[in-house]
Amino acid sequence: MTAAPSPNPRIPFDQELCGLVLDTAPRLFAVVQVCDEGREDADGWVAAWGLVDHAGPTHVISLDGRARMTLPSPERALCHFAGRPGITARLVWLAQPDTAAIDRPAAA
């Protein structure tokens, strides 16, 4: 008895592509500034967004778009957003995605 051919032979290939995307997906993080950290009236806001891949540099852009940086690591971004009296900076990582899907454009 032979197995019937799959009605959609692209499915295994699509799954392989999705796996490749997940394996190589960059990580996304926010640089958050905090004023008066540790005090009851502390305040915080997102100052920048960053993107880092497994083997490359870190790219950071400020929320207002005025500052764009390429740095050797995400932690280096903290130096650029802290330093003023009473202001500290933190990295907040978005969760790594665990699913991917192929989006096929509609035929014209």
Rosetta blueprint (number, residue, H / E / L):
1 M L
2 T L
3 A L
4 A L
5 P L
6 S L
7 P L
8 N L
9 P L
10 R H
11 I H
12 P H
13 F H
14 D H
15 Q H
16 E H
17 L H
18 C H
19 G H
20 L H
21 V H
22 L H
23 D H
24 T H
25 A L
26 P L
27 R E
28 L E
29 F E
30 A E
31 V E
32 V E
33 Q E
34 V E
35 C E
36 D L
37 E L
38 G L
39 R L
40 E L
41 D L
42 A L
43 D E
44 G E
45 W E
46 V E
47 A E
48 A E
49 W E
50 G E
51 L E
52 V E
53 D L
54 H L
55 A L
56 G L
57 P L
58 T E
59 H E
60 V E
61 I E
62 S E
63 L L
64 D L
65 G L
66 R L
67 A L
68 R E
69 M E
70 T E
71 L E
72 P L
73 S L
74 P L
75 E H
76 R H
77 A H
78 L H
79 C H
80 H H
81 F H
82 A L
83 G L
84 R L
85 P L
86 G L
87 I E
88 T E
89 A E
90 R E
91 L E
92 V E
93 W E
94 L L
95 A L
96 Q L
97 P L
98 D L
99 T L
100 A L
101 A L
102 I L
103 D L
104 R L
105 P L
106 A L
107 A L
108 A L
